[in-house]
Amino acid sequence: MYRSRFIWWALLAAIALVGCGRDDLVGTYEDDLGLTRYEFLGKGQAHLTVLGATVVADYRLDGDQVLVTGPQGTLVLTRREDRLYGPMGLELKRQVP
């Protein structure tokens, strides 16, 4: 009986740890005109498409900030709910699949 409880609690702890490591940023974010699209693939990888040109970038999360590093340097985005905000009025909305 104690062994089954131990296994049950160990399983719950493992599930909780896996859930903590989930990257909830994964998905596609796009501006209203469809000119800019950021696709976050998970594990720190992203594809950035601006005016039809796509580059591969890395990203990391720091609180409510998303730091995206590509060939041109690092861009800091602020995450609020289902949107990302960047410099010069950039606003990207999460796209629903």
N, C-alpha and C positions, 0 to 999 in steps of 0.2 A: 504494500500500500504506500509506504513512504517512498519507495523507489519510483512508482508511477507518478507521484506528486512531484518528485524531483525532476523527472523527465519532462513533465508538463511545464513546470516553471522554467526549465532550461530552454525548452522550445519557445516559450513566450519571450524570453530574454533575447534569444537569437533573432526572432522576428522583429522585435523592437530595434535591435541594432541595425538590421538591414534597412528598416524604414528610415532610420536617422541618416543613413548614407545616401538616400535617394536625392537626386538632383531635380527639384521641382521647377527649375528653369527650362528644362528640356521642352522643345517645341519651336514653333515658328512665330516670329513677331514681325509685323509689317506696318508701314505708314499708311495713311488714308489714301494716298494716290497710287500705292503699289510700286513706288520707285525704289524704296529701300526695304530690304528683307534680311533679317538675321535669323538663322536657323541654328539653334543650340542643340547639339547632338548628344550631349552628356560627356562625362569624363573629361571635361575641360576643352572639348573641341567644338568649333562653330564654323559655319559658312556664312559669309557676309556678302550680300548682293546689293550693289548700288548701280542704278542705270544699266542693268544687264550684265555688269562685270562682277564675277564672283571671286573672292579670295578666301583662303583658309586661315583661321585665326584660333588662338587659344583664349580661354576665359577662366576667371576664377571669381568666386563669390566672397564678398567681405561685408557681412551684414546686409544692408539694403542696397549695396553697390555691386555692380557687375563690372569687373575690369576686363576689357577685351583687348588683347594684344595681337596685332597683325603686322604686316610689312611696313605700315606707315607709323607705327608706334602704338601707344596704349590709349584707349578711349574709356572713360568712366561713365557708366550709365547708372541711373538711379531707378530701382524697381519699386513700384507701388501697385499693388493688386495685380491686374493683368496687363500692366503697361510698363514700358521702359522709357525713361526720359534721358536725353543727352544734350550735348551742346547745340547752340544755334536753333533752339526750338524743336529738336528732334523728338518725336513721340512715336513709339512703336507699340502697336496693340497686338496681344496674343491672338493668333488665329486658331479657330476651332476646327479640328479635322473633320 
